[in-house]
Amino acid sequence: MKIDEQTVRSVAKLASLEITEAEVAKFSQELSAILDYVDLLNQADFSPIEGYDRAQDAVVIAGTDTLREDAALTPYSREQLLANRATMTDGFEGIEDGAFVVPRILEN
């Protein structure tokens, strides 16, 4: 898959990155190569490998059970979440209507 230079520039702008024209060309080639490799992996036939159909099977075969039970937790109250706001001043403009106000990073 080809990633053109305009796409690299767009992504850099969205990420607030300043990159040179040489870097644009380099990243375009490198990202295209990465996506070509991913496409190659997607075409590979892994069906002869028994037991690796799903991630859960891989965990069981490895002999470890690292997956935990999915359980609902008691949510924090708004007061609990905002309790540390006095110590969270770096990058925050303050609290307004019970919510953090942060600097705008996206342009309209």
Secondary structure, DSSP 8 states (H G I E B T S, - for coil): ----HHHHHHHHHHTT----HHHHHHHHHHHHHHHHHHHHHHHS--TTSTT-SSHHHHHHHHT--------------HHHHHTTGGG--TT--EEETTEEE----S--
